[in-house]
Amino acid sequence: IAKPAGGAKGEGIRLVSRPAQWQRWSTLRHGPEADGPDERVVLQEYLSPWLGLGGRKFDLRLFVLVTQFSPLRAYIHRLGFARFSALLYHGALSE
């Protein structure tokens, strides 16, 4: 799932399975030379089957700074948070 970094209310979300899909969509949207703040995205992996706690969906927000990839050097901020659905989830349990 690719989301605009400054987005809200589900606007601008794209489902991608390969990096080339995001690159193609970004080029079409912004042009090959674009480099504005609206290009920043948050990439996350959708888990299937859905992950729940007490029949409610939830998500965790953990903040990680990656400063180097080879070798990997990353820092996790101590203050993350969790959000829980107010309603029980009644979706397909087999998904």
FENCOR-V172436 format. One record per helix or strand of 2 or more residues. SS is the DSSP state (2 for helix, 1 for strand). FROM is the first residue (numbers start at 1). TO is the last residue. If there is no record, write none. Layout:
# FENCOR-V172436
ss from to
SS FROM TO
SS FROM TO
This chain:
# FENCOR-V172436
ss from to
1 2 4
2 19 30
2 37 39
1 41 43
1 52 53
1 56 61
1 64 69
1 72 76
1 81 84
